[in-house]
Amino acid sequence: MITVAVDAMGGDNAPSEIVKGAVNALNARQDVKVALVGLPEVINRELVEYTYDKGRLDVVPASEVIATEEPPVNAIRSKKDSSVVVALNLVKKKQADAFVSCGSTGAVLVGGQLIAGKVKGVKRPPLAPLLPTEKGVSLLVDCGANVDARPDHLVQFAKMGSIYMEHAMGVKNPRVAIVNIGAEEEKGNALVKETFPLLKECRDINFIGSIEAREIPHGQADVIVCEAFVGNVILKLYEGVGATLVNEIKKGMLSSFRGKMGALLVKPALKKVLKKFDASEHGGAPMLGLNGLVVKAHGSSKAKEVTNAIIQCIAFQEQDIPGKIRASLNPEVADSK
């Protein structure tokens, strides 16, 4: 049984969509428990609307909420009874296996490192969302945690991303590529030029070279490595273009009688394709390299994304991703066992 602590107060749609998503996860899976952390009276008011296994859901009180605009470090240090801090302490004390939040990204990143703590040997924990592609999904590492990363950080991102894709997602010998402006090794900025040969020499990964942004949706790599500025731009553009295309397709199909008739014919196939490229189907972005799992979901997440983020934690915990990362970065410890 996996226990997931959920920040019931974080996000644009808290607490209603968070609570609904948590209940849906309980009803979808029998191998998960949920601890909803936040203001008990608010959470319980939402829970009365649902039917669920009450033995697998706890309401954990937290009297404070960290707002998105608050400075993350100050908020984590001053608001000790916030839903983020209380939930992360459950992970630290091994009372929960994972933490999911749609709240302040900065607070989740800072709290994850200060409270849950980094795996020994990890220099910079990255945020790593799954991107839907033509061939399935790819892991984007990093999308927002480390804007000023160094070459050795990117090498660790590649190693941790490979471990996640192989063991949590079942991708054998995942292909690793670094984001670049061309396929040639000599192209790129200083960071990419310094990192490329290090990745090429790394025997722990299946490095296939550079990947241009236009190749990402085609699934040309399983693990896509970059620093957080580039990764965040890729992620936001990906989401924006996807949403725009869906809206334009709908408008075009409903603009005429012929279009409406055509829409009826293609609706089943189109629905299947749109579901495949729906980022909410893949939960949130795990923060790799921590002692425990921290998942950051979109601030605008609805119940479906919260449910998938909770379910996402199951494979992570079952496969002991932190332990595998620890063994990969500290081979001398693994060899002594």
N, C-alpha and C positions, 0 to 999 in steps of 0.2 A: 504494500500500500504506500503510495507516494503522497506526501503532504505538501500542498502548495499554499503559501501565504499570499493573499491577494490584497493589494491596496484598494480598499473599497471607496476611498475618498479622492483618488487621483484621476484626472482626465476631464474632458469637456462634458462627458455624459455620465459622470458619477453622481450619485451611487446607483441609479436605476439600471443602466446598461451593464455595469460591472457585476452587480448582484445577479441579474438575469443570466449573464454569461457564465458565472460561477455555478449557478443551479443547473444550467444546461450541460456543463461539463460533468457534474455529478451524475446526471441522468443518462449521459452518453457512455460513461465509463464507471465500472465498479471498482477499479484499482486506484482511485484517487480520493483523497480527503482535501477539503478546502478550509482554510482559516481566513475569514473575512475580517480585515483589520480596519477599524475606524470608529465612528461615533455609533455606539450600540443602538440608541433609539432610532437613528436614521436608517441603519441597516435592517433592523428588525421590522421597521415599517414597510420596507420593500419586500422582505421575505414572506410576509403573510399572504402574498399573492400566489405563491408557488407551492407545488408538491415536490418533495425531495426526501432523501434519506437523512433524517436529522442527526443520525449517529455519525455521519461523515462530514458534517459542517459545523464549525465553531465560529462564534463571533468574538473576536479579541478586541477589547476596548483600547482606543487611542483618542485622546482628547484634542489633539492638534492636527492641523492640515498644512502642508507646505504648498504655497502658491507658486505658480510657474515663474512669476517675475522675481521671486526672492533669490538673493545670492546663495548658491547651493551650499558652499562650505559653512557659512553662517547659519543657514537654516538647519543643516544636519547637526551642528554643534549646539544650537540654542533650543531647538524644538525636539527634546528627547522623547516626548510623548506623542510625536507625530505618527501618522499611519505608516509612513515610509520607514522611519527609524525602528518602530516597534516590530514591524514585519521583518526587517533585516536582522534584528536581534533574534527572532525566532530561528532564522537560518543559521546564524552564528552559534546559537545554543543547541543546534541539531534538533530543534523541536519542529522544524519544517525543512523540507529538502530543497525548496525553490521559492522564489519570490517573483510575482508578476505585478507590474504597475503601468498605468497609462498616464501617470502624473509627470511632474517636472523631470525632464531628462537629466539635467544637471545634478539634481538631488539624488536621483537613482545611481548615476555614475559615481558621484563622490561617496555616497553611502555604501555602495557596493564594495568599493575599495577600502574604506575606513572601517566598516563594520564586518561585512562578510570576510574581507581580507583576500589578498592575492595568493594564488598557488605559488609555492617556492620556485624561484627561477623566472617567474613571469615579470617582465619589465613594464609593460603597458597593456592592460586588458582592453580589447577592442569590442565594439558593438558589431554584431554580425547578422544582418537580416537575410532571409531567403528571398531571392528574386524569382518570380515565375518566368520560365523560358520555353522555347519551342520543344526542348528535349526533357523538360521537367522543372528542376529548380537549380539555381546556383547560389552560393554563399558569398555575400559581399563583405569583405573584411578590410577596412574599418569604415563605418558609415557615420561616425559622429563623436567618438570618444577622444581621439588623439590627432589633433589638427597638425601639430608639429612633430610628426614621427621621424625617427631615424631609420637608416637601413636595417640595423639589427632588430628594431621593433617589427618591421615589415616581414622579416624572416620568421620571427615568432608567430606573426599573424598567419602566415602560410602554414606553419606546422600545426597550430591550433585549429585552423579552419579545416585542414585535411583530416585531423582526428574527428572533428565534429561530423563532417560529411560522410566519412567512412563508417563510423560507429552509430551515430544517431540517425543518419539518413540512409544508410545501407549502400552507399556508392563505393564500389571497390576501386582502389587505387585512383582516387580523385585527381583530375587534371587541375593543376594550379597555374594561373597566369597573372601577370602584373599589368595594371592598366597603363597604357602608353598611347602616344599619338601616332604610332606606326609599328610595324612588325620588326623592323631592323633593330639590332641590339644597341647600336650607337645612338638611337633616337631617345628623346625624353629630356626631362629636367634633371637637375643634379641628383635628386633623391632616387629617381628611377635608374639613372646610369650607375649609381653606386650600389643599388640593391640588386640589379639584374644578375651580375656575376655571383653574388652571394647565394641567390636562389638557385642558380645554375649548378653550383657546387654542392648544394644541400642534398644529401642522400636520403633524407627522411621524407621527401615529397616527390611527386611526379610533376616536375616543372616543365611546362610546354612553351614558355616564352611570353611575349607581350600579347595583350588583347586590346583592340580598339573598342570604344564604347558601343559602336554600331553592331559589334559581334556578340555583345552580351545577351540580347534577347534571343539569339539563335542557339544559345547554350553551348558556346564553343569552349567554355571552361567550367569546372565544377566549383572551384574556389577562385574568387577574383580579389586580388590583393591591391590595396592602395591606402594612402593616408586619409584621414577623416574628412578633410575639405573636399577632395575629389569624390570620395565615396558618398558624401551627403548630397553633392550636386547630382551624381548619377541617380541616387535613390529618388530624390524629389522630382527630377525630370522624368524618370521612369513612371512615377505615379501620375504626374501631371499629364503627360502624353496619353497614358492609358485612359484616364478619366475623360479627356477631351475627345478621343476617338470613339469611346462608347457613346458619349452625348451626341456627337455628330452623326454616327450611324443611326441612332434612334430618331433624330430629327429628320434625316434623309428618308427613312422608311415611312415616317408618318406624314410626310409632306404632300403625298398624293394618294389617290385611290389605288393606283397600280403599285405604289410602294407598300401600302398596307397589305395588299394581297400577297406580295412577295415576302413581306415580313412574316406572315402566317406560315409560309412554306419553309423558310429558313430558320424560324424561331428555335426549334429543338437543337439544331447544329450550332447556331450562334450562342445559345445559352451554355452549351458545353464548352465552347471555346472561351467565352467570357469568364466562366468559372475557373478554367485552367489558369487564366492570367489575372485572377483576382488575388491581390496580395494578402487580403484578410484571411484567405484560406490557410495561410502558413503561420499564423500567430504573430508573435513579436520578434524582436531582435535579441538573441541571447548575448550576454556580456561574458565572453570567453576568458578563462584564466583565473576565475575566482574559486574560493572554497565554498562551493554551493552554486546553485544556478540563479542568476538574476536576469529576468526578461523584461525588456522595455517595449511596451506596445504603444501605438500611436495615441496621441492625446485625444484624437477624435474617434477612437475605437468604439464600435458598437458591440453588442453582446457576442456576435459570431466570432469576432477577432479575439475577444477575451476568452471565450471557450477554447478556441484553437491554441491560444498561448498557454493555457493551463494544460491541455492535452499534450502539447509540445514538450512539456517538462518531463513527461513519463519516460520517453525513450532516452532523454538526456541522463536521467537518474539511473535507469536500469542498466545503461551501458557504462556508468561511472566515468563520464567525460572528464571531470576534474582529476580523477585518479590517473587516467590515461595521459592527460596533459602533464601531470606531475612526473610520471615515469618517463615521458618523452624528453622533458627538459632537464631531468635529473637522473640520467641512466645509471649512475653509480649507486643510487638508492635502490632502483629496481633490480640491479644485478646482485645486490647484497641479500635480497630476500630469497 
